[in-house]
Amino acid sequence: MTRLKHSLRDLIKVLVVFTVCTCVFYMALRMVHEEYERQHRYDPPGGTAIKVYQPLEQPWTDRLSIFFRLGE
């Protein structure tokens, strides 16, 4: 009977440690997420930035042909 008690006590210790570690890990992930949420990723560029991509107006048949050829 004492062996069962010791095994049960060890199991409870492991579960408590696992639960605490999981909670700490979860809180750390939340802190990192909140830190990245504060950053503005899509601010307009400053300085002398220029737009380098200007899409050309193509007829829809050409675009469909490219779609079938490239599979995009």
CYANA upper distance limits for C-alpha pairs under 8 A (distance plus 0.5 A):
  1 MET  CA      5 LYS  CA      6.92
  2 THR  CA      6 HIS  CA      6.65
  3 ARG  CA      7 SER  CA      6.66
  4 LEU  CA      8 LEU  CA      6.54
  5 LYS  CA      9 ARG  CA      6.53
  6 HIS  CA     10 ASP  CA      6.60
  7 SER  CA     11 LEU  CA      6.61
  8 LEU  CA     12 ILE  CA      6.70
  9 ARG  CA     13 LYS  CA      6.73
 10 ASP  CA     14 VAL  CA      6.73
 11 LEU  CA     15 LEU  CA      6.72
 12 ILE  CA     16 VAL  CA      6.61
 13 LYS  CA     17 VAL  CA      6.66
 14 VAL  CA     18 PHE  CA      6.48
 15 LEU  CA     19 THR  CA      6.54
 16 VAL  CA     20 VAL  CA      6.65
 17 VAL  CA     21 CYS  CA      6.58
 18 PHE  CA     22 THR  CA      6.56
 19 THR  CA     23 CYS  CA      6.70
 20 VAL  CA     24 VAL  CA      6.73
 21 CYS  CA     25 PHE  CA      6.62
 22 THR  CA     26 TYR  CA      6.60
 23 CYS  CA     27 MET  CA      6.67
 24 VAL  CA     28 ALA  CA      6.69
 25 PHE  CA     29 LEU  CA      6.76
 26 TYR  CA     30 ARG  CA      6.77
 27 MET  CA     31 MET  CA      6.71
 28 ALA  CA     32 VAL  CA      6.80
 29 LEU  CA     33 HIS  CA      6.61
 30 ARG  CA     34 GLU  CA      6.63
 31 MET  CA     35 GLU  CA      6.74
 32 VAL  CA     36 TYR  CA      6.89
 33 HIS  CA     37 GLU  CA      6.65
 34 GLU  CA     38 ARG  CA      7.04
 35 GLU  CA     39 GLN  CA      7.78
 45 PRO  CA     49 ALA  CA      6.92
 58 GLN  CA     62 ASP  CA      7.00
 58 GLN  CA     63 ARG  CA      7.27
 59 PRO  CA     63 ARG  CA      7.18
 60 TRP  CA     64 LEU  CA      6.56
 61 THR  CA     65 SER  CA      6.62
 62 ASP  CA     66 ILE  CA      6.78
 63 ARG  CA     67 PHE  CA      6.64
 64 LEU  CA     68 PHE  CA      6.80
 65 SER  CA     69 ARG  CA      6.62
 66 ILE  CA     70 LEU  CA      6.40
 66 ILE  CA     71 GLY  CA      8.26
 66 ILE  CA     72 GLU  CA      8.46
 67 PHE  CA     71 GLY  CA      5.79
 67 PHE  CA     72 GLU  CA      5.78
 68 PHE  CA     72 GLU  CA      7.96
